[in-house]
Amino acid sequence: MTQEFPLSIFNLQNDFVVDTSLVGTVLNGLSHLSGVRERGQFVVSLIRGLGSNINLKSRQEFAKEVLSWARESPPDPRKPLDTFYDPQTGRLKAYLLEKPENLSADDFTNPQNLPVIQTPDMQRGLDNFKQWLSSENRQPFILVGPEGCGKGMLLRYAFSQLRSTQVATVHCSAQTSSRHILQKLMQTCLILSSNTGRVYRPKDCERLVLYLKDINLPKPDKWGTSNLIAFLQQVLTYHGFYDDNLEWVGLENIQIVASMSAGGTVGRHVLTTRFTSVVRICTIDYPDRDQLQTIYSAYLQPVLHRNLKSHPAWGSAGKIHQLAGSMVQVYEQVRVKFTVDDYSHCLFTPCILTQWVLSLFRYDLTGVDLVLEVIAYEGQRLFRDRLVSTKDINAFDNILMSVIRGDWGSDVLENMADSYYVTWGAPHEAGAVIAPGQPLPSHGKPLGRLSSMDLKEVIHKGIIQYGRDNRELDILIFHEVLEYMSRVDRVLSCYTTQDPPSDDTTTCLACLKWSGPSYCHLCG
């Protein structure tokens, strides 16, 4: 039995998400065995440690093999990875959903710090690397997963649980080098003298976490060496580095944590096995469909209950859960239909579902029942506006229409033919008028519905005003122009842009600027 088990580990090397050495894999496994005293705890820790760098399918098979080898039965045989050891009962248990109670709209004011829904996948991912953040078993590690799977949110949540800890984030790019790391250390640390020489120590806390986001973006030189990775490897191996004066500088109470997207996409580079052998590796994946529906059902409830808590349909948790399922269904069908391999500009991740939910804050849903219409409209803006050809646009419309008809028996898309949601349609008391220089609301300016005739009138007044103050605009207002201007209005009232506009965009911006005071800080 003891001879067969290491052989199974060796066979899984071809399934590694990140290339590393066998020694690195063994160190990964041993790092989870610190403080283990019970048999069940040993089995779970072994699965987490040795299986954390293999793909999901192989990890499930590996978990089954280890549990069979140890003669342990998982609580849920269909999901062996959703198993943890409960020290209070001394038994293996399965992760269960822990939905936060009393979520309110105020919890969503900061899009960069959203509530964490503790699904089984989230709890499992957190337990896979939480031990490396503990003071007793501190380890450098990389969190690996596909784009938009929640790596940043998971790490922020884990960091928030640490005591007297500061997080210094470095957003890596192709040009990031050791110089940027040293600049960040100088900003957040003090240089002190000790009996071993000079050392960097955290400035305002006991411990510093240096978080490197997208660590595989820095571009290697022509010999294939990355300055950043070589520097980090030296720091992790020798706990210090030589400065420009060739004097040794040590690091104390500084932990290096990194994240990266897996795969060989353009602009991302392979990390050397010499580096990945000295760091621990943890991989996570996208949540499955049921967990996505649970997450966005929990997000939708406070958003809709802000104004519709007493509504006969949208005040019901069951209807909100059904609406979340419809949104997830559209997302999954679009993701299957428009893959990155065929449409390089169409990378749809769960982040777009988050945007879909948070965008509802911009609409007044208290009047006529507009929830399905607003959901469909925002879905068009988030998915449809990325598509280029008429064939692809029609394919998306068919997906959206079939889901809404199938789940709700509604022909809402047909009723939207003459509707435009723009800032000029929002009531003034909702904060539609913002003085120049004043920051935009966290989710963007409110939007309200206008008919084509009303929108034409607003744009026409803007054209007249612009012609009076600057120059005449020779523009004919027809359906496509109205659609284009409504889309530009929606985007500019939520984000600022630094890219130089095209001629068509410049004309559109001119009309928008003189149609109201909302864009003075954007248009100059």
Disulfide bonds with the S-S distance in Angstrom:
none
